[in-house]
Amino acid sequence: MNSPNKKYNNSSFQKVFKGQIAFLYFFLFLITLTSCQKKEEINITPDDFHNVVDKLTEVMVHDIFSPPVASRIYNYPNIAAYEVISQGNKAYKTLSGQLHGLKPIPKIDTTKAINFKVAALVAYIEVGKELVFSEDRIEVYRDSLYNSWSSSNLNSFNDSKAYGLQVAAHIKDWLALDNYAQTRTMPKFSVNTEDPARWQPTPPDYMDGIEPHWREIRPFIIDSSAQFTPSKHPDFSLEKESQFYKELIETYEVGVKIKEEGEASEKLEIAQFWDCNPYVSTHKGHLMFATKKITPGAHWIGICKIASKKANSDFDKTVYAYTKTSIAIADAFISCWDEKYRSNLIRPETLINQHIDENWEPVLQTPPFPEYTSGHSVVSGAASIVLTDIFGDNFEFNDNTEVQYGLPIRSFMSFNKAAEEAAISRLYGGIHYRAAIDLGLDQGRELGKFVVQKLQMAN
């Protein structure tokens, strides 16, 4: 016998059942939506890498590092990032076994959802943070990136971060053995005041010679710090017919001419554009204040950025370009500083004030280390060769690297032309003799060619 409530009971059951089905569909929709969100790829562009390099530059300017030390700070983070992308892109070869002392980085766990670009950025940031003083400035920037990446795909971010940190730890172990720590405890440079040819501290601060033991830093690709020892500079002489004295007078007269022309002088503009002195002190009465700027290596890292963006390089090629350029710059400083403290040559400002014009001042502030060879010349020569190898000859670009310091954009027909202008700027600035510029440029170019020939990075 049918229950009188059967119709009612069936209807109620159907309503409940339909409600449960609707809830189940909604629940499945939420799971699907959440799953899709978790699988969303973290979007990384070449600009993300440019931005982390810019952040490291900003912190280095704030902390004030000498040009050789700054080149080291750029190099290791770039190598860390490059080693990560070489694991994910078969077009690029590992640097392990090529750079002195570098062993293979940890192997990839193929069961993990590793985003190689994220891992490369993590490795760069963590190594860079290790090398500066203001770690907190890097950490704030890092945390903002981590928050963004983790909100896109938490699982992939965690796996990528873990691998990036592994690589960073590996690179930090390697860099700890490059003799940098040991050079921090070596004695200061001893000034020889009895020999008139030897370097003496220069105005306005008469600072000690910086990094006199930089030749002891483990090189990256060159065989030794002395591998590219340049030809000897003209013998020191104050005889008016000597080559050395002629170069001294040239520096003096160029400086006088620029001062006479004033702001209308293009040579003044060139000198200021390539000054790249990380610490310029200004004295007014009893007051002293400092102007902080990028180093010469940082200027060429900036040119690498300009070229990469103009060439529309993808993320991996961008990392490759920075890394190859920074290796050349770092070894160029090791090579140049080896010669500086071997030849130990006196600066033009000292001799001009002693023997020609006691009131003469160079256009630029003389940096605190010996004269020969010109660091700008060596580094510019090396960087220009490597950048030409990456992006091609006659690569035209507008250099806006110094705009942030109130200087106008300068345009160049090639990296080599930019290097030549960077080199000659040191004569215009009144801080080098001709030989240091010309032979320094040769020294850097030969080193750059060696880097290109020996370093196997791209297939």
Salt bridges, closest charged atoms under 4 A:
ASP47 OD1 - LYS309 NZ 2.75
ASP54 OD2 - LYS305 NZ 2.62
GLU58 OE2 - LYS55 NZ 3.07
ASP63 OD1 - HIS62 ND1 2.97
GLU126 OE1 - LYS129 NZ 3.99
GLU126 OE2 - ARG142 NH1 3.24
GLU130 OE1 - LYS172 NZ 3.85
GLU135 OE1 - LYS129 NZ 3.86
GLU139 OE2 - LYS129 NZ 3.79
ASP143 OD1 - ARG142 NE 3.05
ASP178 OD2 - ARG72 NE 2.77
ASP195 OD2 - ARG198 NE 3.30
ASP205 OD1 - HIS283 NE2 2.70
ASP208 OD2 - LYS188 NZ 3.46
GLU211 OE1 - ARG184 NH2 2.62
ASP223 OD1 - LYS454 NZ 3.16
ASP235 OD1 - LYS232 NZ 2.87
GLU250 OE2 - ARG434 NH2 2.47
GLU266 OE2 - ARG410 NH2 3.14
GLU269 OE2 - ARG410 NH1 2.73
ASP275 OD2 - LYS293 NZ 2.61
ASP338 OD1 - ARG215 NE 3.78
ASP338 OD2 - ARG342 NH2 2.55
GLU339 OE1 - ARG342 NH2 3.11
GLU371 OE2 - HIS432 ND1 2.98
ASP389 OD2 - LYS324 NZ 2.85
ASP399 OD2 - HIS299 NE2 2.68
GLU402 OE2 - HIS299 ND1 2.94
GLU420 OE1 - LYS417 NZ 3.91
GLU420 OE2 - ARG445 NH2 3.28
GLU421 OE2 - ARG410 NE 2.78
GLU446 OE2 - LYS449 NZ 3.43
